[in-house]
Amino acid sequence: MNVLVDVDYRPSDDEPFMNERQAAYFRQKLNAWKEDILRESRETITHLQDENHVLPDLADRASSETDRSLELRARDRQRKLIAKIDSAIVRIDDGTYGFCEETGEPISLPVPIEMIVEKLYGLTIDWDDIDEPAGFVVRGALAPPTKTVVMNTRHLDRFERWVGPERFTLAHELAHWIYDANPDQGTLDLGGEADVFCRRDDTSQLDRTTQIREQNANQLAAHLLLPDELVLAADLTVVLADLAATANAWGVSQQTLRIKLENLGALDAGDLGKELEGFRGQAGELLVGLSLIHI
């Protein structure tokens, strides 16, 4: 049965979870995501074919080979993602999409980041004392050779006292695994021999490339913990009425929640107490991505 979905439709808590309309909505999102990936893949192939010539300069040749290797690796990851999208569409058809495989409950906030780290990606979460270079605060680290996320016991008191830092650190290191790790070789794509990557609070002393990697990891961590669709499905009048309570219930810091709401257009960056000015945010892919996990 084909269900028409209005362009302005967004799933909400006021309707049955994964009803026909929601199922049609997510099927549409998944198919659109798949088409985008296939289009990017075709563009990658065309680009590689256009550059299929020998460069006379050795430095240019080395740079070209590096770019080619990264593009091929990205294409391989896209291929694997398409397989997950196809699997998710099958789950929509059989009625299991959006539900936790372990409990059968609907996927909701707070996102079970530990389960995602350990079950989906097969990483081990460990606790140990991590030495901190002068001037740096290190919350956690990723060791690709052992597929281990190490949480720094030096900050155990902070992790236990405050809601958010522990979960964000786990999501941050998972983001490095997704973005920067080479699972087949147990290394990080850092252009060097580093076998450990750490989450630091202050990145101002890092080189530009590492700063960008840290920013990317932070952005993905925020999306993993607060998928756009789950946030937009909430009653934002309640959310905005008490940001502290909402952040605590969703397992994130108030800062992370504020940034998410600002990015979605649900919160005025200049006045946190201002009334909701309407949604400008587009429906994001992160609930789609989370449902691919079928945790």
Secondary structure, DSSP 4 states (H G I P E B T S, - for coil): ------TT----TTS-TT-HHHHHHHHHHHHHHHHHHHHHHHHHHHHHHHT-S--SSHHHHHHHHHHHHHHHHHHHHHHHHHHHHHHHHHHHHHT-TTB-TTT-PBP-SSP-HHHIIIIIS-PEEEEE-----TT--EEEEEEGGGTEEEEEGGGHHHHHHSSSHHHHHHHHHHHHHHHHEETTTTEE-SSS----EEEES--TTS-HHHHHHHHHHHHHHHHHHS-HHHHHTS-HHHHHH-HHHHHHHHTS-HHHHHHHHHHTTSS-TT-TTSPP----PPPPSHHHHHHHH--
